[in-house]
């Protein structure tokens, strides 16, 4: 199951705070700034976003990945406009201890994609 599909399933099962109208990847090279986000679920009606980063390597995902994701997401017009945003990290092998995740951050680990937590 792909990351966007996993997010769509989470939404259908009521595990997101909103029902997205669109789920997919986001890429933009506008305004001289490029941004690529692995998965974005969006609701224009509710002005809500769920943004995720997927890591397929053989190392546990560190807090720096989330910091980078949040930084890159700030280039999305909807985030700049103040839409309510939550984040997710997808990892093939897991997460480093002491990641200190902010509220509304979801963690998913493959086996199959299972939600570890909502923080």
C-alpha positions in Angstrom: 0.0 0.0 0.0 1.4 3.4 -1.0 1.6 6.3 1.4 -1.2 8.3 -0.1 -3.4 5.2 0.0 -2.5 4.6 3.6 -3.6 8.2 4.5 -6.8 7.7 2.5 -7.6 4.6 4.5 -6.8 6.4 7.8 -9.3 9.2 6.8 -12.0 6.7 5.7 -11.7 5.0 9.1 -12.0 8.3 11.0 -8.4 8.4 12.2 -7.7 11.9 10.8 -9.2 15.0 12.2 -10.9 15.8 8.9 -12.0 14.1 5.6 -9.7 15.1 2.8 -11.0 16.0 -0.6 -7.6 15.3 -2.2 -4.7 12.9 -1.3 -1.4 12.8 -3.2 2.1 14.1 -3.5 2.8 17.8 -3.8 5.5 19.5 -5.9 5.9 23.1 -6.8 8.7 25.1 -8.3 6.8 28.4 -8.2 8.3 31.7 -7.0 11.8 30.4 -7.4 11.4 28.0 -4.5 11.0 24.2 -5.1 9.3 22.0 -2.7 8.4 18.2 -2.8 6.2 16.6 -0.2 5.7 12.9 -0.3 2.0 12.9 0.7 -0.5 15.6 1.3 -4.1 15.2 2.3 -6.1 18.4 1.8 -9.6 19.8 2.5 -10.3 23.2 1.0 -13.7 23.3 2.8 -12.1 22.9 6.2 -8.7 24.5 5.3 -6.9 21.5 6.8 -3.7 19.7 5.7 -2.1 16.4 6.6 1.5 16.3 5.3 3.8 13.3 5.4 7.4 12.3 4.7 8.4 8.7 3.8 11.8 7.2 4.4 12.6 3.9 2.9 16.2 3.5 4.1 17.7 1.1 6.5 18.2 3.6 9.4 15.7 4.7 12.0 14.1 8.1 11.2 15.4 11.0 13.3 13.8 14.2 14.6 15.7 16.2 11.9 13.5 14.6 9.2 10.4 16.1 10.8 12.1 19.5 11.2 13.0 19.5 7.5 9.4 18.4 6.6 7.9 21.3 8.5 10.4 23.7 7.0 9.7 22.6 3.4 5.9 22.6 4.0 6.1 26.3 4.8 6.6 26.9 1.1 3.2 25.5 0.4 0.7 28.3 -0.3 -2.0 26.8 2.0 0.5 26.5 4.9 1.5 30.1 4.3 -2.2 31.1 4.3 -2.6 29.6 7.8 -4.4 26.3 7.1 -4.4 24.0 10.1 -1.6 21.4 9.4 -0.7 18.1 11.0 2.3 16.0 10.1 3.2 12.3 9.6 6.4 10.3 9.2 6.5 7.0 7.4 9.5 4.7 8.1 10.4 1.3 6.8 12.4 0.4 9.9 11.2 2.7 12.7 12.1 5.8 14.6 14.9 7.0 16.9 14.2 7.2 20.6 13.7 10.6 22.1 12.3 12.2 18.9 10.3 14.8 20.9 7.6 15.1 18.3 5.2 18.0 18.5 1.4 17.6 18.8 -0.6 16.2 15.9 2.4 14.2 14.5 1.6 10.6 13.4 4.2 7.9 13.1 3.7 4.9 10.7 6.0 1.9 10.4 5.9 -0.7 7.7 4.7 -4.2 8.7 2.1 -3.5 7.1 1.8 0.3 7.5 0.6 0.6 11.0 0.1 3.7 13.0 2.3 3.9 16.0 1.0 7.0 17.6 -0.7 10.3 17.5 1.3 12.9 19.3 
